[in-house]
Amino acid sequence: MIAPYSSILTPTLKHTLGDEVVASLRDAILTGRLPPGERLSEEALAKSLNVSRGPIREALDRLEREGLVITQPNRRTFVARLSRADLEEVYSLRTALELLAVREAVRHAGPDDLAELQAIVDTMAAHVESGVTEQEAAEMDVRFHGTLYRAGKHKRLYEGWANLRPQVHILLLSRNVANADFRDLAISSHQAIVDAIRDRDERRAVALVQVHLQASYDRVVASYDHADTADGPESSPNSSGQE
């Protein structure tokens, strides 16, 4: 007999106020409107978003878990500056996850997955032709790789990517996308990965992802402003120093 849960449970909401606040703040951070090092005042944010401080506090807690903000022992919260050590951790973990992701995608990607991956590459090419910004390049790059993870049909692997994705996005924003070599490689390397998945060629797909991630890492390192990302009290999401 089915228990009468309907009498004791209320339907869940698809999007809570906290979800909306998180999405708004995350978008402001990822687009640079809230830059690294910016102090985030609960009171000021609550007034700006016309909400109480409760949803703001909840949102900041969630963004801290994503590595996008840091809260110091004195409870002051800042937009995180990812240090060089953070960069190394993010890319080493990303590489481990993504090599598994592309293997799973080769084995399990369906026609819809392949069509979505191809559509993203085609969109990249159109944006590059008209002049792409750092924000657009990062957003499309993250969207492509998220689709790659979903194509593998590995739920827990995708959850690992979802936890890492905001920090990857932040790092990708530091790249210089004006260089013609970058624009050409951004299209050709993503297209080559799609082609290898479509051909079910696991060895080629893995090799291409390894090269692709190394190139991405090299470009982030090359464009990193070491003066702004030096380890300090507000440089790392794991930092616990005083202001």
N, C-alpha and C positions, 0 to 999 in steps of 0.2 A: 504494500500500500504506500502510495506517495504521500510523504509528510506535507501538511498544509503550510508550507513555507510562506506562501503569499500573505498569510495572516500576520506574520511576524517580521517579514523583510520588506523594505521599500525599494522600488526600482532604482538602480544606479543612474546617475546622470552621465551623459556621454562626455560633456566638458564642464568641469567645475570652474568656479571663479578663480581658484588657484591655478588651474591649467591655463586659463587665459592670461593671467598675470605672468606666469612662467614663460609662455610663448612670446609675450610682448617684450619682456626683459631680454630673453635669449636673442630675439631678432635684433634688438638694439645693440647688443654686444657683438653679434656676428657680423653686423653691417658697419660696425665702427662708430655708431652714434654714441655709444657708451664705451670710451676707449680704455685700454689697459691702464690700471692705476687709478681710475675714477672712483671716488668714494661714493657709496650707495647709502643714502640716508633713508631709513624706513619711513620716517615722517614725510619727507619730500616726495618719495615715490608714491606713498599712499594718497597724498594730495593731487599729484599729477595724474594718477590713474583713477582717482575718485573711488577709492576702496578703503576699507579699514586696514590697520597695520597687520592683522592676522594673516590675510592672504599674501601680503608682502613678505612677512617672515617665512611663511611656508615656501614661497617661491625662491627666496634666497637660499634656504636650506637645500632645495632641490638643485639649484644651480651650483651650489658648492659641491654637491656630490658629482656633478658633471664636470667639475674642474674649471668652471667659468668665473666663479667668484671665490674669494677667500675671506674668512672672518677671523680677525685677530683675537687674542685673549681679552682685549678690552671691548670686544663686541663690535668694533668698527669693521664694516664690510667694504671690500674693494673689488672692482673688476680685476680678475687675475692677469698677471703677466706670466706667461709660460717661460720658464728658464731653459737654459741649454740642457740641463739634466732632465727637465720635463720632456723636451723635444726627443731626447734619446729614448726615454721610456715609451713615449707614445709611438714612435716609429718602430721600435723593436717589437712591441706588442702587436702593432698593426700588421707588421710583416708576418708574424706567426699566425695571426688570425686569417689574413687574406690569402695566404698560400693554401690553407685548408678550404677557404671559401671558394676559390676558383676550381679546386678539385671537385668540390661538391656541385658547383655550377655546371661543369663539364658533364657530370653524370646525370644531373636532374633538371637542368634548365629546359623549359618547354617553349613552344613557339611564341607565346605571349611574352615570356621573359626576354627572349632574343629580340623580339620586335621592340620592346621597351628600351633595351640596351642600345639598339641601333638608332632609335629615335633620339636618344640623349646625345649620341655622337653626332648625329645630323644637326641637332640644335647647337651643339658646340661649334660645329663648322660654320653655321650661319652667323653666330655671334662673333666668332673670330674674324669673319669676313667684314663685318661692320664695325669692329673695334670692341673688344671685350674688356671689362673692368676686372680688378682683382676680386671684387665681391661676386660678380657673375661667374667668373672662372671657378672660384672656390665652391659656389653653390652647385654648379653643374658637375664638378668633379665628385663632390660628396654624394650627389644624387646617383651618379653612375655607379659608384662603388656600393652604395646601399642597395641598388637594384641587383648588383652582382651577388651580394650576400643573400638577398631574398631568393634569387634563382637557385641557390643551393638547397632550399627546403630544409634547412637545419636551424630549428627554432633557437636553440641555446647559443649557437654561433652568431646568429643575427642579434641576439640580445647583447652579446659581448661587443659587437660593432656599435650598437645603439648607445652603449655606455661610453665608448671611446669617441664616437663621431663628433661631439661638440668641440673637443680639443683638437682633433684633426682639422676641423673647419677653421678654427682660430689660427692654426699654424699655416694653413694654405693661404690665408689672407695676406701673409707676409711676402709672398712671391711677387717678383716683378714679371708681369705678363705682357709687357710692351715689346719684349724681344721677339723677333720673327721666328727664331729657332724654337722658342717655347711654344708659340702658337702652332707651328707645324707639328711638333712632337706631341702636343696635347691631343691633336686629332689622330695622328697616325698610330700612337701607342694604344689609345683606347680602342681604335678600330681593329688593330691587330689582336687585341684580347677578345673582342667580340667574335672575330673570325675563327680564332682557335677554339672558342667554346662551341660555336656553330659546327665546327668540323669534328667535335668530340676528341680533340687532340690534347690530352691532359698534360703530357710532357711539355709541349710547346706553350700551352696556356700558363703553366707554372713558371716557366723560364721568362715569359713576357711580363708577368706580374712582378717577378723579382727585379727585373731591369726597370720596370715602370716605377716601382716604389723607391728604388735606389736613386733614380733620377729626381723624383719628387723630394726625397730627403735632401739631396745635394742642393737643389734650388732653394729649399727653405733655409738650409744652413748658410748658403751664400748671401741670402738677403736678410738674414737675422741681424738686427741692430744690437750688438753685444752691450752697448752702453745702456740700452733700455731694458735688456733682459738679464743683466747680471744678477746673481743670487743676492737677495736682500729680503727685508721684512715683508715686502709686498710683491715679490717676483714670482713666487710659486704657490700653487694651490695647497701645497703641503706645508707652507711656511707657518711658523707660529711666533714670529718676532713681534715686538712692539713697534708702533708707529714712531 
